[in-house]
Amino acid sequence: MIGQLRGELLEKIAPQLLIDVNGVGYEVFAPMTTFYRLPEIGASITLFTHLVVREDAQLLYAFYDKQERSLFRTLIKVNGVGPKMALTILSGIETAAFVRSVRENDTATLVRLPGVGKKTAERLIIEMRDKLKDWEPGAGEGLSEASPEGIITVSDAAGNSNRNAVMEAESALIALGYKAQEASKAVMSIKQKHESSEELIRAALKNMVNR
């Protein structure tokens, strides 16, 4: 089991990262909550990981802190929730908001996430309620769009146009499970208010979950 990676951040194209660890490049999948806190390309980072072994692939998922990884591991134990859906859930809703939705039986919020229907939302609440009853928010959780303290927002590389940021944001949303038309509509509606792809993704996800 690969539980941690420490190395140089080479590339980030949501929801994937490329990390150089002593000359070996690791491709990992990370939720947007981790992306929002990443340093600049070329910086050293430490991420906590979870390895998923399938017949046709070995997939590595990376998280900014152990608490986020713990929630991911709890999610994939729920019947019908695989790693991809767990990644989408962690990307589409703040951890604190997800925990609150489970505790308050708020299926309406959960079903707004792609791939989460009413039955899955109800299953998440039933199977995770007891496991999250003692959950305490970690550092950096529950921060709103207007209060970014504790989150490092990474600007797009110099020279990238807003068009490139829009395309990257749309691709990220599609990779997270949203339909192409839905992703395009969500990003286009806010593109004038945000410059970087990370900002566009974050705002689009927030709007889609809160609509």
N, C-alpha and C positions, 0 to 999 in steps of 0.2 A: 504494500500500500504506500502510495506517495502522499504524505500528509502535509508537506510544506515545500514551497519553492522560494529561493532567495537568489535574485539575479538582476539583470539589466532589462528594463522594459524596452523592447525593440519596436513593437507595433501594436496598435489598438484599432480594431475595426469591429465595433460592437456587433454581436456579443463575444467576439474573440480577441484574445491577447496573444502576443508572441513574446516569450521571456527567454533570454539567454542565460543559462546556468552553466558556467564553466565551459562555454563553447558549444553546448547542446541547446538547441532551440525548442522550447516546449510550447505547443499550441494549446491554449486552455480556453474554456468558456467561462464567462463571468457575468453575474447579474449587473444591471445598470447601477444599482446601489454601490457596487464596487467601482465601476467606471467613474462615477462622480468624484471619487476620492483618490484617484490615481495621480501620481506626480507627472512631470514632463517626460516625454520620450527620451530615453537615454539615462534616466535616473535609476537608481537601485531600488528595488521593492522586495517586500516579503509578503507572500500570499499563502493562505491556508487552503489546502486542496482536498478534493474527494475524487477518487478514481472509480469510474464505472466501467466494468468489463462486460462486453457483449460478444456474441459469436463473430460479428463482423467488424468490431472496432473496440478500441480502448479510449475512452473519453475522460479528460481531466477537467474538473470544474474548480474554479478558484474563487476565493472570497477574501475580503479585506480583513475580517476578523473571525475569530473562532465562533462567536455567537451566531453570526450569519451562516456559517457552515453548519452549525448545529441545527438551525431551523431548516436548512436545505435537507439535511439528513432525516429530520422528522417528517418533512413533507413527502419524501419519496417512499416512506413506509406506509403512507395512506394508499389504500386500494384504489387503483386507477390513476394515480399520480406518478408519472415518470420523471426523470431528470429534466427533460425539456420543459414540461409543464411547471415544475418547481422553479426553474430558472425564470420562466415567464412571470410567475407569481411574484418572485422576489424583485423582478425588474419593474413590474407594473404597479406595485403598491409599497409604500414605506413599511418596514417591518412592524413598527409600532401600530400602524393602521391595520395591518393584517391581523395582528394579535387581538386588537380591539374588536375587529369584525367577528373573529371566532368567539371571543368571550361574550359578545352581545348578540350572537345568532344573526348577524347581519349578512344574509345571503345576497341581498340586493347589490352590495358593493362587490362581493366576490364574483358574481356572474358577469360583471363587466370586463373581467379579464378574459383574454382569448383562450378558448378551449375549456373554460370552466362553465359548465352548465349548472342547472339548478340541483341535479342529483349530486354532482361532484362537490358543489358548494356545501350542500347539506352533509356530505360525507366528511369533508374537511372539518366542519364544525364539530360533528359527533366524535370523530377519531382524534382530534387535536385539542379539544377543550381542556381535558384533564392535563395533557402534557404541557399546556401553556399557562396553566393557572398561576404558576409562580414566576412567570417570565418577567424579567425586568429589562427595560430598554438599555442598550449599551451606548457608548459614546458615539455621537454623531447621528443617532436615530431620532426620528420624529421632527426633523428640521424642515421647515416650510421653504417654499421658493423664495420668499422674501427674507428668510433668516438662514443664510448659508454658512454660518459659523461652523467650523469643524470639517467642512467639506472642501476639498481642493478641486476647483473646476479647471479643467485643462483646455486651453485654447487650441483651435485648429492650427496646423502648421502654417507658417507665414506664406502668404500668397494664395491660400485656398480661398476660393470665391464662395459666396453664399449659396450658389448653385451646387457646388460640391458638398457643402454642409447639408443641404436639403436632400441630396441623393444618398448621402451616408446615413442620415436620420431615417429616411424611408426604408432603406435596406435593413437597418437594424430592427425596425419595428416589424418588418416582414419576417425576419429571422426569429423574432420572438413569438411569432404566431398570428400576427394581425394580417388581414387580407390586404392585398396591394392597394386596392381602391380606398380602403379605410385608412391605411397608413399615409397615403398621398394626401387625402383630404385633411387629416389631422395635422400634418406638417405644414401644408400650404396655408392653413388658416392662421398660423402663428409665425411664419417665416420672417416677417418684417420686424418682429419684436426680439428676435434672438439671432446671434451670429454664429456660434459654434454648433457643431453637430450634437455635442453632449447637451447643450442647453435646449436645442430643438427636441431631442428625444425626451428629455426630462419633462418639458412643458407639455408635449403631446401625450405622453403617458398619463400625466396628471389630469389633463382634460378628459381623456377617454375613460378613466376610472371614475372621475367625479361627475360625468355627464348625467 
